[in-house]
Each structure stands twice: as C-alpha cells, then as structure tokens.
Amino acid sequence: DDIQKNVKAMLWGVGHSNPRVIELRKAAESFGFHIKGGREENSPIYISHVTPYGVAWEHGELRKGDQLLSVNGVSVENEYLETAVRLLKQAQGIVKLVVQYSPQDLIEMENHFDQ
C-alpha cells in the first residue's frame, strides 16, 4: 500500500506538465485518438487512446492521459464529452489543441471508468 502511494506521488511530481499547444492536420475524418470523460462523468475530458500510425501518433506530441483543455480556442474544461466530440468533428484542416498531462488524474479516471 505504501509502495503504491509512493509510486503515485512520484508520478504526480514527475509527470505533471504545463499546458501544451498541439496542431494536428485532420486526415480521413480522424485525428487518430479517442477521448473519454466529460461533465456527465464528473471528469475532465482526456485522451484515452492514441491510434498507432494515426495522425496524432505520427505527430508524436499527444499522449494517453493528456487532459483536453481546448479545441481551436474553445474551452472544453467542465464540458460534456459530446461538446468536445462535436468540435473535433467540425474542425477542418489543422486543429489547435491545448492539452495538459496529469498522470494522477489519469489513474483516478481510469479507475472510475473500470468500475
């Protein structure tokens, strides 16, 4: 139990990052990542999967566990998942995402969704 707490504390300190801006070009109706969470889940919206060889994977900057903060300048913090999905689907050409990595939040969210 103490080991698990220490690992979580280490991940929290090491993995936290400042918000990052990532620009991706949409290809074949997809950016190559999945999102989960949202207001309906009482959770931030976060990247739950990056598709191998997809746009986001090839770009290399987006990773599982990134919290999605905004899409093309529109905040998705405290929004419903459907809002973020709609913004991503409506995006044409290059989309500007603001994300922040938070492994502690990822652990808590995955535990929530696994229940």
N, C-alpha and C positions, 0 to 999 in steps of 0.2 A: 504493500500500500504506500509506504514512504517512497519506494523507488518510483512508483507511478507518479506521485506528486512531484518528485524531483525532475522527472522527465518532462512533465507538463510545464513546470516552472522554467526549465531550460528552453523548451520550445517557445514558450511565451516570450522570453527575453531575446532569443536569437532570431526568431522568425518574424517578429513584428517589423513592419516597414512603413515608410511614408507612402502616401498615395502616389501612384504612377499613372502616367498617361500612355495608353497603348492605341496605336492606329492600325486597324486591320482593313484589308480590302475584301469585300464580300465576294464569294465565289460560289456559283451554283446554288444560290438561295441559302447558303450556310456559312457561318464563321468557324465551324468546327469545334464548338464547345457546347456544353449543357449547363443550365443554371437550375438551382433549387432555392427554396426559402420563400421569403416574402412576408408581408404583413399578416396574411392569413395563417402563416405558420409561426407567427411571433418570432421571426428570424430575419437576419439580413439576407439579401439575395447574394448568393455566392456561386462561384464556378465549381460545379460538381464533377465535371469530366472534360478533358481536352482530347479530342479525337486524333489518334495518331495519323500523321501525314495530312491533316486538315490545315486550314488557313492559320488558325491560332497556334497549332503545333509547329508549323513551319516558321512562323514569326518568332517563336521561342520565348516571348516575354510573359504570356498569360499562363497561369498555372492553377491546378486544382487547389481550392482553398482561398483564392482571391475573392475578396468581397467586391461586388459590383456597386460602385458609388454613383456613376452617371453614364448616360449614353448620349453622345452628341450634345453635351451641355445640359441635358435634362436629368436632374437628380432622380435616382431610383431608391434612395435611402427611405426606409419606412413605407415603401410602396408595395402594392400587390405584385406577385410574380407575373401575372398577366400583363401588367403595365410595361415591365421590362421586356417581356417577350414581344409585345406589340412594337415597341421602339426599335428593337433589333430587327424585326421582320420588315419594318418600314424603311430602314436605313438603306441607302443606295450608295454604291461605290465604296468610299472609305468611311469607316465609322470610328469615332474617337471615344474610347472607353476610359474612365478613371476607375482604377481598382486599388485595393489595399490588401496586402497579405496579412492574415491573422490566424496562425495555426491553432491557438487556443479556441477561438470561435469555431473553427472547422471541426475540431474534436467534439465540441458541445453540440454543434448542429448535426453531425453525422450520428451521434448517439441519439439525438431526438428523432431523426428520421428512421433509425433502425428499430425503434420501439414499436 
